[in-house]
Amino acid sequence: MPAVEFTDVAFTHPNGTRVLDGFSLSVEAGEVVALLGRSGSGKSTLLRLVNRMLLPASGAVRVDGRDTREWPPIALRRRIGYVLQEGGLFPHLSVADNVATVPRLEGWATERIAARVSELLDLVGLPPATYGTRWPDELSGGQRQRVGVARALAADPPILLMDEPFGALDPITRAELQDECRRIQQRLHKTILLVTHDVDEALLLSDRICVLDQGRLQTSVRPADFAGSDDPVLRLLRGHRPVAAAAAAAAPPDATPPAPAA
């Protein structure tokens, strides 16, 4: 049974714009799926449909086999972590209290919350003794994003939604957090839907790349097959980067890089 499933989903914006039109996609448990596409192609709308911030005009969105319309909204959202640009932290709460938000709502014991906060801050590379009492405005952008990831993981949800989580960061910090995200996923094996405009990021972090256009799924491909695919949509994406670079990004770390073209 897929962890998340979209079946012939349509969604129309209140202004009358058709955002999604007949969109279908199955995401397996533990799979990382990157959603690529132009602004307005429906990527962020898909995330909001998963946690029932929005409801489809037609079709169905299922989480663990259950239509989101049938889920109690609070119960559904507590199974899903959401990571936004800049972390979306509460500015009036310390780092530790931001991470503790959902466990407190769940009624966890104080000792269990403290242990979980310490565990997650260590996991994202922010030692709790140093960062736990700091305020969000005392952190760099990359540090705020790390706290946002820790908060999304706090109650150990099986599903993570990540909406351009590294888009506002400088290239060096972005690369560091991408590597951190890969490391965390190798350990935790979450089901992740990642919205990004960055082809390299999709190649690095995902098990599958899905390209949207005009509210429909245009193509779906594994990163290892990206460089050699004849799909016209993927050829268009590759137009902004050398094919050899795409192959190198998709190859395992110990793979021999492709020979340069003659």
Beta strands, then each sheet from edge to edge (+ up, - down):
strand 1: 4-12
strand 2: 18-27
strand 3: 32-37
strand 4: 58-63
strand 5: 66-67
strand 6: 80-83
strand 7: 159-163
strand 8: 191-195
strand 9: 208-213
strand 10: 216-221
sheet 1: 2+ 1- 4+ 5-
sheet 2: 6+ 7+ 8+ 3+ 9+ 10-
end
